[in-house]
């Protein structure tokens, strides 16, 4: 274990054992701050073994139990943001958010949240919602991971015989994504590419899709959990941001309309896809009437936090129980942190492929 990681582990452990977390958790300092938790997915099968953004259902339940045992006040996002800037937060304030809106939220996360009676917000990226097909980028990665140790040969896609392992799999994924973008493939064509990729890797694609792995919630599923109390907010229709103000605004409008059509809710909060934002985005969001925007930068929000640059804690399996407790108290925010590297792949220069016609996404 690297020295820096070892020192952090010791800090988290000592903070727990000496009672520092409990003291700070109940302090006036913590009562003026808001911890926004960020999740992406809860495994339907083995996704937590594939991606560090996925938690197993068992780990997610332990996280929610940790909130309960710590006496946290879990708030709806709208209430929390309003009270943050009015200075009226309850003690130990926490918000739970999920990015993207994958089906596993409805199937795995929401039942646990209902059990604990915790509200949640889904930042919904809506393009694939009505299409009943997996999201191309992550599914491409998942299939290559499933095929680790197998050889891929695909002359039509400019791939010589190659073992799908480690960094090679990552290079294969980047190659396929780039090729799909250059060839301006539609969503249907990308899905056919995934089917062909799975067949060449001897993976049962139909079985993966039948489990709804890496599928977004369909409109009727989003409507059901919305009716049960889930808030849906903006995350860009195609999970991309744009340098063009007009194109960015159209992306928000498409996202807003899809959420409203599915859930009946009027979304007024935003999350940057991949954590990517440019200095001009806050002004554009304000013009659109957005009340807040969250990033992937770690930290607790306070009254001095910019409304369009709110920090969150990206919860992953790599965060130990002690580290999670230290974030709940806010003590972890005093440690030096590496900036979150925004995903440059979320930015589209100019118009997206297909914009002149069906407005197909690059994703």
N, C-alpha and C positions, 0 to 999 in steps of 0.2 A: 504494500500500500504506500503511495507517495507520501512524503512528509506532510504536505499541506492537508491531504485527506485525513491523515492520522490525527493531526492537531484538531481539525474540525470535529472528528469523531469523539475525541476526548472532551472537547468543549461541550458538545451536545450531551454527553454522558454525565459530566460533572454538573451541568446546569440542571439536569433532571434530578440527580441524586441529592444535591445540596438544597433543593427547593427554590432555586432562583426562578425557574419557570413559573411556579405557583405564585410567587410574590409579584412578578411583573405582570402576570395575567390578570391579577386583580387590581392593578395600579391605575391611577388617573391617567398616566401616560398612555397605557394600552387602551383605555376607554375613549381616547380621542382618535383612535386609529382603526382602520378597517382592513381585515385580511380577506382578499378575494382569492379563492381557490380555483385553479384551472385544471380541468380534466379533458381528455380527448375520447377515451373509450374504455369500456369494461368488457373483458373477453367473453365471447360466445364459445370459443374453443381454445386455441393456443396462441391468440394474438399477443398476449403478454410475454410470450417467449420470443416472438418476432420483433416487437417494437417496444422501446422504452416509454412510449406515450400511452401504452395500455396497462391497466391494472387487472389483476385477477379479481373475480367477484369476492373472494375471501379477503383480499387486502383492502378492497374498497369498503367492505363492511367494517373492518377494523378501523379504518380512517373515520368513518361516521361515528363509530362507538367512541373514538378518542374525542371527537367534538362534544358528544353528549357528556362524557365523564369530566371534561374540562369545564362544563357549564357554559359553553359558548352560546351566544345569541345568534342564531342563523337567520338571516334576513333575506327578503326578496331584494333583488338588485336595485329596483327603483327606489324602494324605501331606504336602502342603505346609502345610496348616493345622495338622496335628499338630506338625510340626517347627518351624513358626513359633513356637508358644507353648511348645515345649520348649527353644527356643534352639539347635536342631541343624540349621538349614537348610544345604544345601550352598552353595558360592559361586555367585553370579549366578543365584539361584533365580527361576524364571518359571513361571506357570501359564497355560494357554490355555483360555479359555472362549468358548462360543457361546451367545447368547440365542435363545430361541424354539424352535429345532429345525426350521428349514425344510429342505425336501428338498435344497436346494443344498449343505447341509453334507455329506450322504452322497455327492452326485454330484461335488462340486468340492473341498470342503475336506479331507474325510477321506483321499482318495487322496494328497494332498500331505503331510498329516501322517504318513501311513504311510510315505511315501518318506523323510521325515526322522526317522522313528521317534520322533515326539513324541506323548505322550498328550494327550487333550483331554476337557473336560467340556462337556456340552450341558445347559443349563438349559431343560427341555422344558415348553412350554405345550401341554397335550395335547388340548384340546377338539376342534380341527379335525383331529386326527391320523387318526381312523378315518372321517372324513366325505368324504375325497377331493374337497375343494373348496377354493378359495383363501380365505385369511383376509380377512375383509371389509374392515377398515379400510385396510390397506396396498394392497390391490388396487384399492380405490376411488381412492386417490391415484395409483396407477400408471396406471390407465386414463385418467384426466384428463391426466396428463403425456404419455402416448402420443398424445393427441388435441390437443396444443398447436397453436394456430392454427385449430382447428375450432370451429364453433358448436354449442352444445348448447341445444336447446329441449325442455322436458318439462313441459307444463302439469300433468300428473297428480302430479308431484313438486314443484309450485310453483316451477318454473324457467322464467322468460321467456327468449327468445333471448339467449344470452350466449356470448362467446368464452372458451374454456378456456385461458387464458394466465396465467402468473405468479400474482399474489395472487388473481386472480379464480378460478383453479383451486382454490386453497386454500380460498377461501370456499365454492365449490361443494361441495368435499369435506366441509367442516364442516356444511354444510346437509344433505347426504345422510345423514351419520352421525347428526345430531341428529334428522332425520325418521325414520330407521329405529328410533332409540331410542324416540321418542314413540309410534310406531305399534306398538312391541313386536314387531318382526319376528323370526321364528325364523331360524335359520341357513339353512334352505332358502329362505325368503322373501328373505333378504339375497342369497343366490346368484342368485336370479331377478332381483333388482334389478341386480346386477352384469351379468348377461346383457343386460338391457334397456339399461343404460347403455352397454355396449360397442356394441350394435347402433346406438344413436342417434349414437355417435361413429365409426361405420364401422370398428370394430376387430373382428378375428376372435377372439372370445372362446374358441372351442373350440381354436384354435391356441395361444393363450396358456396355456390349461389343460393342453393336451397336453404342453407343455414343463415342466409342474409349477412354473411361476413362482409364488412366494408361496404355495405349498402346504407344509404341514408334512410331515415324514416320516410315512409310514404305519406302523402298529405292526410290520409285518413288516420294514420298512426299519430302524426303530429297533432291532429285535431283531438284525438282521444286524450293524450296526456296533457294538452293545453286545457281541456275541459276539467281535468283532474287537478290542475293548479300549476302546471309548468309555464314559465314565461319564455317566449321566443323573441329573440332579438337579432339584429343584423350582423352578417358575417360575409357579405358579398355573395351575390347570386352564383357566380362562377369561381368563387374562392380566389379571386385575383384583384389587385388594385392597379390603377392606371395613372400615368402622368397627366393625361388629358383630363381637365376638370369636367368637361361635358361627358366624357366616357365614364369617369368615376361616378358621376351623378346618375347616369343611366344604370350603372351597376347597382347602386343603392336602390333606385326605383324598382328595378326588376326584383331585387331581393325583398323589398318592402311589400310589393304587390303579391309575391308568392306566399310570404308569411301570412299576410292578411287573408288571402283566399283560402289558405289551409286551416288557419286557426281562428280567424276573426279578430286577431290582436293587431294593434297598431304599434309596430316596433319603433322605439325611440333611442335605443342604446346600440353600441357598435363594438365589434372586436376586430382588430387588424388581422387578416389572414396571414398565418406564418409569422406574426409579430412584426410585419413590415409596415413602416410608415415613413412618410416624407414630411419635411417642415410645413408644407402647404396644406396637408390633409386636415389639421384641426380647423382651419378657416372654412374649408369646403364642408366639413361635417356640421359646423355651426350654421352655415347657410342652409343646410338640408334639415335643420331642426333637431339634430342629434343631441341628446342630453349628456352622454358620456361615451368614452371609448377606452377600452382596456388593451394593454400590451402584454407581452410575455416577459417583461423585465421583473425580476424578483423584488419584492418589498411589500410593505404595508402602506396603504393610502392614508393621507392626512388632509387637513383642510388646505394645505399649501400645494397639494398635488394638482397638476393640471387636469382639468376635466377630460381631456382627450389623450392623456398619457398615464392613465391609472395603472399602477403595477399590480401584478398577481403572483401567486406562488404556483408554478407549474408542478403539480404533484406527480411523482413517478415512483416506480418500484425501487429506485435507487435512494429514495429518502427514507432513512431509518425511522422507527417509532420515536426515538429520542430527538432526532432532527425535526420531525413533524411537530412534536410538542414544543420545541424551542421556537418554531415558526408561529405556532398558536399564541405563544406569549409575546412574540415580537422580538425576543432576545436575539434571534438569528439575524435580524435585520442590521445589527451592529457589526456583523462580520463583513470583511471585504468579499465582494462578489464579482465574478466575471460577468460582463454584459452579455445578455442573451443575443446570439447572432441572428438577426432577422433573416428570413428566407428570401434571398434575392429572386428565387424562382416565382414568387408571388406577384412580382411587378411585371406588367406588360407595357412595353414601349409602343405607343400608338394604338392601333386597333387590334383586337383579338382575331384569330383566324375565324373566318366565317361571319364576321360582323356585318358584312354587306348583305348577307342573306339570313340564314337561320340563327345567327348569333351564337354559333357553337363555341364552347369554351376551350381554352388551351389546356385545361386540366385533364 
